[in-house]
Amino acid sequence: MKRLKKFGYQGVELAGEPDSIDIEQTKKLLHEYNLECSSICGIFTPERDLSSSNEAIRKNAVEYVKKSVDLAKALNAQTLIVVPTCVGKLSSETTLEEEWNNAILSVKEAGQYADEQGITIAIEALNRYETYLVNNLSLALRFVEEVNVECVGIMADLFHMSIEERDMKASLTKISDYLAHVHIADNTREAAGLGHTDFKPVISFLKDRNYQGYITMEFLPAVSNPYLASELTGESNIFDDFTRQSIQHMKKIVGNFDK
């Protein structure tokens, strides 16, 4: 939070670990650094697989999402990010149809709870190398429409989109009625501006649609497992560099639109 405040960020997205986050201490730090908790990013391990055909695993996953909803509410976060399968699951254990339906039922149950608590669930489509079930925005749209719970929307992650979407603006237009959250990273998964992604059409789209949600910078060092990034530590070099680079790049784009 100290680093984010230093470089002019307004909020922070926290990992969804309800059993290990000290809520009161976190509130204290948010107040100290004048930051909002924008969102909670669900951490979907094999034990939290919403698509699993193992009833015990699926039940555990639904309960985990509900606890993460409670965490979001306690920290005044708007959004909880949900992946319909565990990260790294590249094929079904039974059939795709069965696990798709399992995930629909799981998210429907968790979504109804989130709706009661006033929390938005944003379904994240991971790229094909991290999941097999929902890996592009067209599938995310189909998934959310089948869940059919008012608070369940879609998150657009530009890193995953750089792999899976032919036209980012067209894909965003397609899911615009459900767009609830945005993650920014370049095609290399580094800070915005260090790769080849052209963010200008995306920012133009968000401004034209009067998007009111957060734009979260989710850049990562070069690690194969995104969850390992949270274990890295440091007070300077790549952490400061990426944090500074990404927000400066995005502010420059926004500033050019405002001229």
Buried (B, 14 or more C-beta within 10 A) or exposed (E): BEBBBEBEBEBBBBBBBBEEBEEEEBBEBBEEBEBBBBBBBBBBEBEBBBBBBBEEBBEBBBBBBBBBBBBBBBBEBBBBBBBBBBBBBEEBEEEEEEBBBBBBBBBBBBBBBBBEEEBBBBBBBBBEEBBBBBBBBBBBBEBBEBBEBEBBBBBBBBBBBBBBBEEBBEBBBBBBEBBBBBBBBBBBBBBBBBBEBEBEEBBBBBEEEEBEBBBBBBBBEEEEEBBEBEEEEEEEEBBBEBBBBBBBBBEEBBEEEEE
